C-alpha cells in the first residue's frame, strides 16, 4: 500500500471534521468577542504593571510592553488551540458505546482519532485568530491605540518560523488532546480529566501570563515543558525573542514533545482499548 492510499482515510477524517466545525460561525464570533474582552483586560493590567514598576518597561524587563501586549493578543487568538478539553465527539462516542465502531474500522484507531481531533482544533482556531488579528493588528492602530495593538512579526524570517511553529503547535496540542481522549475512554467520562487539565494548561502554556514574566529560577524548566510549545514558543518566535539558533531549538522542542506524546498516547490507547468496556445502546 502506498503512503498516499494509507493517508487517504485520515485526510478525509480531518477534512470532514474541519468543514463540519466551520459551520458554527456564531460560536466563532462569540468566542472572538469574549477573547477580545479578556484580552483588553489583560493588556490594561500589563500596562499598569509596566507603568508601575519604575523603569521596568525600559530596562531590566524580560520583554518590552509592546512584546507583552502582542503576546497577549496572540495568546487570545490561539486560545482554542489549548489542550484543556478532550474532543467532545470522542466523549460522546464513549458515552453512547459507538466507540466500538472505531475498533472495527480497517484503519489505525489512534491515527483516526488524531486526525479528527486535529480538524476539530484547527477549525476552531483559524477563524478566531483571523478575527483577532483584524481587530488587534488593524483596527486598534486605526483607532489611535497603536501602543496596545498586535505588532507585526520581527521580520520575514520570524514570520516564516512562526508559521512552522504554529503547525507544530497544532500537532503538539492534538497529541495532548489525544491523552485526554484516552483518559475519557478509560474512565467512561470526560468531566474529571477536563476539570483537572484546564488550570494546568492555562498557566503553563503562557495563556494566563507570559512565561517570561514568571520567576527567573523557573525559566529553564518552563521553556522545556511541553505546554510551552502550544503558545509561548510560537509567541516568542513571532516578536523575535527566540531567533536564529534559539528559534530552531524551540521548533525542535515542539517536534520532540509531539513525537514523545504520540508514542505515549499510542501505548496508552492500545492498553485502554484492550480493556475497554462498551456501554450504551
Secondary structure, DSSP 8 states (H G I E B T S, - for coil): --HHHHHHHHHHHHHHHHHHHHT-HHHHHHHHHHHHHHHHHHHHHHHHHHHHSTTTTTTT-SS-HHHHHHHHHHHHHTGGGS--S--HHHHHHHHHSTHHHHHHSSS-HHHHHHHHHHHHHHHHHHHHHHHHHIIIIIIHHHTT-GGGS----SSHHHHHHHHHHHHHHHHHHHHHHHHHHHHHHHHT-SHHHHHHHHHHHHHHTTSSS-GGGS-GGGHHHHHHSGGGGTTHHHHHHHTTSS-THHHHHHHHHHHHHHHHHHHHHHHHHHHHHHS------
